Amino acid sequence: MTTGRISRFRAALCAWAAPCLMLAACGGSSPDEHAQAAGAQQAKESLAASAPAVSYERSFVITDRQVLDRIAPDFKLGALLYAVSRNLNQLALDHPDWGKEQRDPKFFALHPFKGGARDVDTHNALSADDPDVSKVGTVPVIYNTFRNMILADGAFDPDRGIEPFRLIAVVNRLDLAGDFDMRGGGILGGAERRWFGEARLVFAVDRTLPDGSPVPMTISAEYRLPALKRGANGAITLDNGFVFANGPVDEEDWRQRRQLWAQVWQELSAHPLNSPEYVALLRNILSWTAYGVRFDRALINASTNASHNLAFRTGERVRVGLGAGGDQQGGPTDEFEYREFYLNDNWMLSTRKLRREPFDCASRSVTLADRIAEEWWSSTQSMAWRYTLGERNLADAELAELKAICGRLPYDQVDDNGDTQLRAKFARFTAASVWRTRRSLSEAQVHSFALGSCTGCHAGETGTQGFHIAPAPAGQPARLSPFLSPQQQPVTSTPRGTPYSYDEPGRRMRLVARFADGDTNMADEPLLYDIGCKHVDVPCRPQP
């Protein structure tokens, strides 16, 4: 939204899924934008007036400490990881022809954190004078939170229910209904469309810094919302017969299933925070999503139906690492680091290059400009709804250009098979970071691309200071960024001299209200485009 003015279609098409806890609106102006603005505003006001009552703090970003403390024992991070492991072990048992091994659940649960620890150690040890590879960011050695806090002796023992994490938020992303991560390599749930959006459980590392402030690191467990149905008695229940790879039967089936989820979230809003009814319904929603069963402790502890996990992500304000290997914790820096862990072909959670985050020194390249232009939809003045910045691997000419610009490629851009990717191994940025690309791209193109990156979402593009959901001292609710806080709307930013205005909480609430009302005129919602686009192996329609 450029200075708050954008057509409803463009706003929706730009303000869609990104790899972060966000999304926003898009920028740039078009010749017909001013003519459309008045009608769009009238439609917005009409929707707001007719929508069922819904509470942002009860149904969209839930940070109430009393509520979270009551549900947390049943949704520990270790338990979530064990549930995924049980599901994979059951699949390996049921499909011996797939050639997958059954894993020890504790080995599976610790693996991503061990991988993160090794990666930080390897990057710390990289010499600034290495002739082929450059370090990422400006902090030469960072404190390894994975190894020194999460994996410290006895700190994380899921077998005993011991873990260094604290649940700080539950996030409803029904507004991402229809999102699709088109990267190659995703398997199981990650390879299929998120027909009904997502839900996320956000954890903090439950430790403090020497000055008593909370460790500035979060872990987000991200899930697609499962399919629901209405039973013979009228109750809304899980539909475990729904096949995500096939998708809804038709547009009407999809509309009705979105409506069921919207009504569930709105029912949650109808109950007072921390009331028995509220807690029971929230437990059931999260049990459906994370465990694949209705809430019952005996069921969730034995469930093999946890098939909806998409990824785990970490975000951290890095601290200086002192001493040999950086094992002593120094002071906080201005830099943030974001990583993603996904299920790889060996059915283990491993680090993955980020969905829409190119490495930093590529910003001025023809390669990046061409890839943005290729996935730009001129008809809607936005990036394609499923864009991934082009092919997984760089072509020879692209690689030659980037080596000439960067001098040395950043750490670990070359895969084990020798291929090199444009997407970054991890994001390192400051709150002031802003994407600036070649002049051949318009401001609208740069803004739309930047909103989809971790760096843009969590920094200068949205005026965010690194975290959208930041850890707070024990007993206090997590701190929301202005971008996610309904009390601070609208939020404005001016990343490259052009002002933008956002109301992200309002956007999410209005869209879910439309779903709940059974709105049949959803042609202006980009993620609902092309119902035939179901799986990474299925061709999708070109831009409209």
N, C-alpha and C positions, 0 to 999 in steps of 0.2 A: 504494500500500500504506500504509494508515494504521497507523503503529507496527508495521509488518511483518505486518498481518493483513488479508487480502483474499481473496475467493474466486478460484479459478484462472481462472474465466471472466471475471470483472471485471478481474482483473490483466492478462490477455491483451488484453481489449478496450480497456483504457485505455492499455496500454503499447505504443503502436504508432507509426507513422511520423510524424515531424515534419520541419520544414525544416532541421534542424540535424544535427550528428553525434551523435545521441543516440537513443534514447528510453527511456522510463522506465516507472514504474508510476503508478497513479492513486490518488486518495484518496477520502475520504468513507467513511462506514460505513453499513451497511444492517442491518435487523433480523435477517437470516439470516446475517450475516457470521461471527459467532462460531461458529455451528453448523457452517459450512462450513470453517472454518480448519483443523481437525484433518485432515479428509479431503484438503484441498488439500496440506497439508504431507506427508502420506503419499504422495500421488501424486508430489509433487516429489522425495522421497527415492527412490522407486522408479525414476523416470526417470533420476535421477543414477546409480543403481547399475547400470542396464542399458545406459546410453549408451556408445557406442564412445569410446575415449580421444580427446580433442581438446584442443589447446593454444590458449589465447586469444592468446598472443603470436605463434604461428605461423600462425593461420588467421582471426583476427578483427580485431585491430588490430596491424598489423605495423610496428614502429618500429626494428627492428634495423639499425644503421647499415651493417654489412658487407653485409647482404642488399640494402638499398636502394641502396647505392653500386654494386653489381654490376648491378642492373636499370635504374638511372636513365638511362644513355645511350640506352636504347631507348624510354623513356617520358618524354621531355622535354615540358614543357607546350606548347612551340611545335609539336612533332611531333604532339601530340594534337589541337591546333587545326587544323593542316594536314590531318590525316586527315578531320576533320569537313568541312572545306572541299572536299576531293576528293569526298567522298560527295555533298555538295550540288550540286557542279558536274556530277557524273555524272547525278544526278536531273534537273537542268535540261536536260541534253543529251538524255536519254531521253524526257523529257516536255515538248516545246516548247509544248504547249497549256497548260501551267501558267503560262506567262508569267514565269518566273524567270530572272534573269541569272546567268551564270557570273562568279564573283568571283576576283580575284587572291588566292591563299592568304595572302600576307603582309598585305594589306589586311584580310582577314577576321580574321586572328589578332590584329592590333593594335587592331581596332575596339572590343572591349569595354573595354580599358584606356584608350583615348582617351575613350570615353564616360564612364567613371568619373572621369577627370581633369576633363573639362568639368563634370560634375555637382558635384564638390567645389568647383571654382572658382566656379561659379554660386551655390552655397549659401554659400560664404565671403563672396561679394560682397553678399549680401542684407543690407539694412539692418535693424537691430533695430527701427527706427521705421517699417518698411513698413506701410502701413495695412491691407493685405489678407492678407499671408502672414507667418507666424512662422518663425523658425529652429528647427531640431531640435537638442535637447541644450543644454548650458550653455556649451560652448566656442565662442566667436564665430567664430574662424578656426582651422582645423586645417591641419597640414602635409599637402600633397598628395602622398602616396606614389606614386600612379599616375603623376603627371607628373614628379616630381622624382627618382624612383628607377627605376621600371619602364620608363618611356619616356625616360629620360635618354639623351643622345646615345650610340648604339651599344650600349646596355645590353641591348636585346631585339631581336635580329636572327635570326629563325628560319631565314632562308635560309642563314645561316652556322652554325647550331646554337648561337648565343650567346644566353643568357638569364639574367636575374637571379633565378632560382628554384632551389630545392633540394627534391627529393622527401623528405618527412619521415614519411610514413605511407601504408600501403595499408589500406583498411577494407572488410571483408566485411559487407554488410548483407542477407544472405539472409533475415534475420528480417523484412525489409520485403516479403517475397513477397506480392503482391496489392495493394500500395499503389497509390493512384490520385490524382493531382493533378487535381482537378475544375475548376480555374480556366479560364475561357474564354480563348482566345487561344493556348493551347499548340498546336503543330503537330508533325507527324512523331512522333518518339518521345515527346515531352512530352504528346501528346494521348492516349496509350494506356496501358493498365494495366501496371504493373511486375510481371508474373506471377511472376518469380523473384527479386524483390528488386533490390538495387543493389550496386555496388562503387564505391569512391571513392579517388582518388589525391589526397593532400593535399600541397601545396607550401608552403614558406616563401619569403619574399623574402630572397634570399641576400646581405644587406647587414647592416651593424652600425650601431648608434647611436654617438654620440660617446664614450660610456663603454665601448664594446666589446661591449655586449650585443646579441643579435640583434634585428633589426627585428621588432616585434610585429605581424606580418601574415601571414595564411595565405590560400591560394587552393585551393579544393576543386573538382576535376573529377569530376562525378557522372554515373554511367552506370547504365542498367538492365542487369541480367545477361541475356545472350542465352539462347536456347533451346538445350538440349543433347539429344543422342540417343545411343543405344548402337549402335555399328556391328556388322556381321556377325561381326567378330573379337572382339567383346566390349568394345572400347575405347570410351570416352566421347568424343564429338566434337561439334563445332558442328552445329546444325541450322538452316542458313540458309533452309530451306524453311518454317520456322514463321512465321506471319503474326500479329504482335502484335495487330492490329486485330480479328482473329477469335478469338484466344485458344486455349486447349487444347480438344480435342475434347469432353472431358467431365471430370468430377471425377477419375476414375481416371488419365486422361492427365496432368492437372495434378499429381496426387500423385506419379506416377512421375518427372515432370520435376523437381519439387522435390527428390525423392530423389537424382537424379543430381547436382544441384548440391551437395547436402549431402555426398554421398560424395566429390566432388572436393575440397571444403574439408577434409574429414577426412583424405583421403589426403595433402594438403599437411602436415597436422599430424604425420603418421607419419614424416616425414623431419626430420633435425636441421637447425636453422637454418643457412643458408649452405652446406649440403651441395650438391653438384652436382645431385642429384635435386630438392632443394627449390627451388633457383633456377630450374631448367628448368621445373618445374611452375608456379611462380608467374608466370614470364614467359608461359607459355602461357595461363594464366587471364586475365591482363591483356591479352594480345594478342587473345584471343577477344572480350573486352569492349570494348576501346578501338579496335581496328582491324578487328574482324569477320573475322579469319583466324587460323589457327594461327601460332605464333611462327616466323617466318623473316624475317630482316632484309630480304631482297629483297621479300618479300610485304608486310610492314608499311609499307615506304617507298613502295609503289605502290598500296596498298589503296584501293579506292573503296567498301568495305563498312562504313565506320565510322558505323553508323546508330543507335547506342545511347546517344549523349550526351543527357543530360537538362538539365544546367545547369552553370554555373560560379558559385561563390559566394566572396566575399571576407569575411574577418573581420579586424578591426584594432583594436588599442588606439591611439586617436588621440593624436597629439602636437600641441602648440601650434604654430601657424604664425606666424612672426615676419616683420617686414619687409613691403615692398610685395608684396601678393598672397599673403603667407604662405609665401614660398619658402625662408625660413630655418627650420631645424628647431629648435623649442623642446623643452621637457621633456615627458615623458609625462603624460597626464592619467588620471583615473579612469574615463573613458568609453570604450566600445567601439562600433564601427560595423560592421554586417553588411549586405551587399548581395548581390543575386542578378542574374545575367546569363543570359538564356535566348534561344532562337532565335525571333525575331519573324517576322511575316508576310513580311518582306522577306528572310528567310533570313540575318539578321545577328544576332550576339549583342549584345543590348541590355539595359539595366537593366529590371528588372521589379519591381512591387510584391510584397511578401513574402506567402507563402502563407497564414499564419495570424497575422499580426502587425498589429493595428490601431494607428493612431497614438495616441500616449500620452494626449493630453488627452481621448480618447473613453472612457477607462476608467470614468468615473462616469456615463456616458450611459445613457438608456433604450434607445437604439439598439443599443449593444453588448450590453446585458443581454438584450434581446429576441432578438437574433441568436444568442446563446449558447443561450438557452432553446429556440429553434426547432430547433437541431441537437443538443439533449440527448436521449439515449435513456434514458428513465426505467426501461425494462425491464432495462438493464444498468448503469445509474448511470455513464454515460460519454458523452463526445461521440461523435457519429456517426463511424464510421471514416474517412469521406471528407469530413469537414466543411471548409468554406472560409470560415466566418463570413458566410454568406448571399450574396445577389446581388452581382455585381461592382460595381454602381454604387449610390450612396445615393439613396433617394427624396427628394422635396422636403421632406417633414416631417422626415426624419432629418437632412438637411443643415441645415435651419433650427435643429434642436436642437443640433447639434454646433457650429454657428457661435456660438450663444448661450453654450455652455459654454466653448468654446475662445477665444472672442473673434476670433481669426484662425486660419484653417486652417493646418496645417503646410506647409512647403515642398513644392511639386510634387504635391499630392494631386489637383489638377485635371488631367485628361488633355487631350491636344491637341484632342479633339473636344468639350470642355466638360463632360464627365461627371466626377463626383468619386467617388473610391473610399474605403472605410473602411480597406482594407489599406495599410500604410505604405510609402512610397517606399524607405526604409531604416530599420533599427533603430539607435537610439542609446540606450545604457543603461550602468549601472554594475553592478559585481558584487553590489551590495546591492539592485538593482531587484527589485520584487515587484509583481505585478498585484493591484490592489484595485478591485473593481467595486461596483455598487449592492447594497444589502442584500437586494434581491428574489431574488438568486441565492444558492444554497447554497454552502458551502465546497467540496463535491464538484464542483459545476459550475465554480467558479472555478479549482480546481486542475487539473481535466482540460483546460480551455481553456488555462491558462497553460503547461502542459507542451508544448503544440503550438506555442508561439510561440518565436521566437528569444530574446526577452528572458527568458522563463521557463526555457527549456532551458539557457541559458548563464549564468544569474545565480541569484537567490535561491530559485527554485522547486526547484532541484536542489543548491543550495549550491556552485555553480561560480563560478570567478573570471574569467569572460569567455571563456576558451578551453577546449574539451575536449581539443584536441590543440595544444599550444603550441610555437612554435619554440624550439630550444635552440641553444647555441653550435655552430659547425661541428665535426663529428666526434662529437657527442654525440646520443643518441636524443631524439626529441621528448618533451616532458613531457605525461603524461596527467592529466586532471582526476581527482579522487577518484571521480567518478561513473563514469568509464570504466576505472579501474584495478582489476584483480582483487585486488590486494594490499590494497586499502583498503575492502573490502566488509564489512558493509553501510554505505552512506552515509546519513546522516540530514540532514534540513533541517526548519525550522519557519518557513515563509514568512509565515503570517498567524496564528500561535499554535497551529496544529494540526501535530503532528509527523508526518513521513513518513520511511519507510525504503525504500531502493532497493538492489537487487543487479542492475544492468544487465548486467555481463558474464555472470553466471550465467543471466539470462533468455535472452540470445542463444544461449549455448552449449546450454542445455537444448532450446530450440526447434529448433536445427539438428540436434541429436541425434535428436529426434523425426522430423524430415524424413528423416534418413538411415536410420532404422529402418523407414521406410514406414508411419508411424503413420496409420491410416485414420480415427481418431476426432479430427478436427481442428475440430469444431464450436465449440470454445472459442477459436479463433484468429480475431480479428475481421477481419483483412485477407483472409481466405479466404472471406469472406461474399459471396454473389451472384456466381457465375461468369459470369452473363449481363451484368454491368456491365463492358464491355470498352473503351469509347471515350467521349470527352466528348459525342459526339452520340447515344449510346445511353442511353435511360432506365434508371435503376437502381431496384432494389426498395426500398421504404420500410423503415424500421427493423423488426427482428423483434419 
